[in-house]
């Protein structure tokens, strides 16, 4: 992990002539900090400013994290703590959707969004995630099943509703697992490329990943790899910062979930 990351940082600080030097230069000389500014202000014709891509990405990512975490936790709670007819069959049916690759449903989903007139809008990238995620349902269900049922029984005796048990007992005890789900979701939505590429067609609606994919178009010539790496480093920085500040809770969630599984 560290060697490719170092090479990205190293390339981002080089001049164009240094990028393809042989033998390779393991450190930039001179250091060119202006690459980071140049990579963000250089855009192709008729494109909006880069901050517009960032705002679009933030909107989709924040919605995705909240939608996936909240909806998956609610469904996982039902499978872990409630009894209803066909629960096990329904859970296996949900898990079976993990075997279906996105390429199989890509075209049918596109047709649905077209009939709903949702193409080139953020709705297909936001609304479906409020209906939970199969993997996150499985992960949170396994965690919820490890919480003693005596908590539920004591709360029910005191007159608490199922919603109150879920929101005031289960959720506070599940912060590590929810943090793991949130971090995974953030990284997925922040780095998602194929989804926005299929749905969005107007430059003002593009995300940072599409901006990065179109980076060479900005120059109408061969890609300037030093600026490309500088832009990539800026875009990946939020994921690194998030993991840095949440690593203790994140790793605790993964460890506890793995033990329960």
Secondary structure, DSSP 8 states (H G I E B T S, - for coil): -HHHHHHHHHHHTS-HHHHT-SS--SS-SS--THHHHHHHH---TT---HHHHHHHHHHHHHHHHHHHHHHHHHHHHHHHH---TTHHHHHHHHHHGGGS-HHHHHHHHHHHHHHTT-TTSSHHHHGGGGG--HHHHHHHHHHHHTS-THHHHHHHHTT--HHHHIIIIIHHHTHHHHHHHHHHHHHHHHH--HHHHHH--SGGG--HHHHHHTGGGGTTSS--HHHHHHHHHHHHHHHHHHHHHHHHHHHHHHHHHHHH-
